[in-house]
């Protein structure tokens, strides 16, 4: 190690490694607790502080130049979240966005060509949020970056099987590369088949993870009275309608509890006054949602509203009113909404 070009950095890391190891333990426990508190399903959480040998090997790789390795390398502290299905990757990724300061996000699959198979995983480089880092128990790690990898079980199998064969050898024989590519393609197909089977069985849900960034004083638990509406927002039916609104150009606002309360009141009032449940109305509109939201968007543009941004719960409120088709109740159900939006919804009902 004494002749290594980054000898000083390696020695400094060796002196500080106990701090990195302590951070790994604390972050792993913290992440597992957060998942449990919010009902986010994961298969396993792994964590490690990079070993000295691994750091030395990484700093020695050809083509890599580091000025200050301990500042430049984001994965000295690394966590890995393993989930069962592709749909759960997105849930976990959005949850991480809500809980930490995200420095960078990289989707390894996105860099693969259409005809290419290989390593697939989502990598996020994170920091603690300012409020959390100011707490005494977290102060030692306030400025520390850490990497979180999110992958499926099958992606994890691929990564483990191929790592030593492919990434730590100077030259990989062509036949070995071809065999690894075949294995990767089979595992990718299996991942997607599993996801489609789960979708067809109604097992795929998209929890309404709070995207409003929490402070250390904000409660993370959703109030009991909103759990029912959150569950209803997360069904495949609701997600299809929300997706239709986004395709029509209605931009997303981070979900908040206020608009969830409003949706809950709307659905309660509708059941009381009209005598039908929200699911029945949403089923009436789901097949024409693309057309109706496109009309709404065009009508808004005529009034000078170039940009309409709303939360998922506001999209479902609009869809409920579109499906209801009862003019006498529109004003009551959408009380407090700007008049331009109400007129646009009425136009969509009359023209679709």
N, C-alpha and C positions, 0 to 999 in steps of 0.2 A: 504494500500500500504506500510505502514511503516514496516510491518513484512515480506514483500516479500523478498526472497533470492536475487533478483536482484534489490533491492531498489535503489542503487546508479545509475544503468543504467536507470531505469525508471525516476528518477529525472533529470538525464542528458538529456534524450530524451525530457522531458517536457520543459526544458530550451531551447533546440535547435529546437523544433518542428516548430517554425515560419520559420526557414531556410528551413526545409524540405517542408513545405507548399508552400513557394515561389518557390522552385525548381520544384515542381509538376506543378504549373501554367506555368512556363517558358518552361519546357520540353513538356508539352501538346501542347502549342501554336507552339513551334518549330517543333514538329513532324507533326502536321497538315499542317503547312506551307510547309514542305519538301514534304509531300505526294502530295499536290496540285501542287507544282512546277514541280514535276517529273511525274505527271499523274498517280500516283499509287492509285488505287481505293480502298477505305475502306468504311465500313458502319458507323463506329463510333470510336472515340478515347476517352477512359475514363482514369481518373487519380485520384490518392488519395495519401495522406500521411497517414501512418498507425496511427490509433487512439491510444491513451494511453491505453484504455481498451483492445483493440485488441492485443497490444504488451504485456500487462500483461498476458492476456490469453495464448498467444503463449509461453511465457517464463515459464508458469506453466504446460505445457503439460508433461505428463509422458514420460520418455525415452529420453528426450532432455536435454543435458548439454551444457551450454554456459559459456565460460570464459570471453569474452568481447562481449556481445550481439550486441552493436551498430556497431561493426566492422564485426561481423560474419553474421548478418542477412542482406540479400541483397535486401529485399523488403520493407524497410522502406519508400522508394519512389517507387510507382508502377504505371505503365501505362498498359492499355489494349487496343489492337487494334482488333476490331471486323470486320470481312469480311463476304461476303455472301457465298462464295464457297471454297471448299478445295484447288483448284488450286491457289487461291489468298493468301493462307497462305504462300506458298513457295515464291511468289513474295515479300511479305512484309518481310519475314525472310531474304531473300537475300539483300533487300534494307537496313534493319537494319545493316547487316554485313558491308555494304559499308559506312554507315554514322557514326557508333560508334565503339569504342573499345569493343569487345565482350569478357567478362570474362568467361562465361559459357553458354552453350546452352543445353536445355533439352527438348526432345520430350516426353511428358507424354504418348502418345499412344504407343511409342516404348517399354515401360516397361510392357505393358499389355501382358499377355499370349494370345495365339491364340484363346483360348476358353473363354477369359475374356472380359468384357465390363466395362467401367467406365470413369473416368475423362480423357479428351483428350484436349491437348493444347500444344503450343510450348512456352517455357519460355526462355528468354534471359536475362542474367545479363550483364549490359552494363556500360561503363564509357564514358565520353566525350573524344574525341581525344585530344592529347596533344596540338595541335595548337589552337583548339577551347577553351580549358580550360584556355589557356594563355590570352585570350581576357578579357578585363575589365568586360564586362557584364556577363561573365561566370565564372570569377575567383573564386567566392564563392563556386562553385559547381565542381571545377576541379577534386577533388579526390572522389567525391560522386558516389557510385554505385546506380544503379536503375534497377528495373526489368521491362521488357516489355513482356506481355503475348499476344500471337496472337492466335485467335480462330475464328471459324465460328459462325454465329448467333445461329445455333442449338446446337453447343457445349456450347455456352453461356447460352442457355436455360437450358441445363443439369446441368451446374455448379451451376447456381442460384437455381435450384429446389432441388438439392441434398446436397448443402453445409451445411445448418443447420440440415438437417436430418441425414447426414452421418459423417461429419467431426468434428462437435462440440459436439458430444455425447459420453459418455464413452462406451456405449454398444448399438449397433444397432440390433434390432430384426431380426432374419433370414428372416422372410417373407418380412420385409421392404427391406432388401438387395436384395432379389430376384426380388421384384417389381421395384426397382431402376435399376437393371441389365437389366430387360426387356425394361424399358424406354430408357436406354442408347443404347441398341441394335437397337431399332426402330429409334432413332435419328441418329445413325451412318449410318443405311441403307438409311435414307432420305438424309443425307449429300452426300453419294456416288451416289445415284440416280440423285440428282441435278447436281453433277459434270459431270456425264456421259451424261445427257441431254444437258448440256451446251457444252460439247465437240462435241457431234453429231451435234449440231446446229452451230458449228464454233464460239462459243462465248468465248472459252477458249484461252487466249493469254498469252504469257510469255514474257513480256517486257524485252528488253535487258538492264536491270539495270546495271549501271556502277559498276563493282566490284573493280576497281582501287580505293584505298582509297584516298579520297580527302583531300587536305590541305585547310586551311582557305582562301588561296588566289586563289584557283582554282575555275573557274566558274562551277556551278552545271548544268546549262542549256546545253542541247545538241545543237550544231550549227544547224541552219535551214536546211543546205544542207545535214545533216545526218539523219534527221527525217524520210525521205522516206525509206532509207535503214534499219533503225532500225525497222520500221513497217514491212518491208518484212522479216526481220530476225525473227520476232515474230509470224509469221503465224504457224498454226498447221503443214503445209507441211514442213517448214524449221525446226521446232522443231523435227520432226520425223527423218529427215536426220542427224541433229546434234546428236540425241540420238543414231543413228546407229553407228556413228563414235566413240562415247564414249564406246559403247558396244564392239567395235573392239579393244579397248585398246588405243585409241588416247586420251591422257589426256588433260584436260581443262586448258587453260591459262585465267586469268582474261581479260574480254573484254576491249579493248582500242579503242580510236577514230581513231588511225592511221590505224589499220587493217580494220576498218569500211570504211574509206576513200578509201582504196585499193579495197575493195569489190565493192563499188559504182562505181569506175572507171572501174573495170573489167566488171560489168554488162552493163555499158554505152557503153564501147568499143564493147562488144559482140553484143548488139542490133544494133550498127552502122555498124559493119562489117559482121555480120551473119544474121541480120534481124529477130531475135527471142528474145522473152522476157525471163528473168530468170525463171519465174514461169513455163513456158513450159518445159524448160530443167530439172528443179528440179522434175517435175512430171514424167519425163522419167526415173529418177534414183531412186526415192524413194523406189520402191519395191525391188530393188536389192542393195540398199545402204549397207546393212550389209555385203554382199559378197564382194563388191568392196572395201570397206574400210579395210576389213580383208586382202585382197590381197595387198593393199597398205602397210599395217603394216608389212606383211611378207617380202615384197620386201625391205623395209627400213631396216629391221633387217639383211638382207643379206649384206647390205653395211656397217654394223656396227652401225647403228642408233638404239640403243636399246629403246630409249624413244622419242616419238614424242608428243610434247605438242603444242597445238594451240588454238586460240580463236574460238568462234562460227562463227565469220565472215570468218575466214580462212577455217573452215570446209566447209562452203557454197561455198567458192571460189573453193576449191578442187572438190566439188560435181558438180559444174557448168562445170568445165573442163572435168570431167569424163563423164558427160552426153553429152557434146558437140561433142566429138569424131572427132575433126578436127585438125590433127597434125600441119597443117601450122600455126594455131593460138595459139598453146599451149605456145610457147616461149614468144609471145607477151603478152598474157593474164597473164602469171605468171612471168613476168619479175621481177627479184630480188629475186625469191625463190631459195633456194639451189638446185643444180643439182640433188641430190639424191631424193628429193621429186618429181621433175618433171619426172624422170625416173620411179619412183614407180607408179605414176599416169598413165603413158603410159602403164606400164606392166598390170595394173588393167584393162585398156580399152581393151587390146589385149587378156586377159585370161578369162574375165568374160562372 
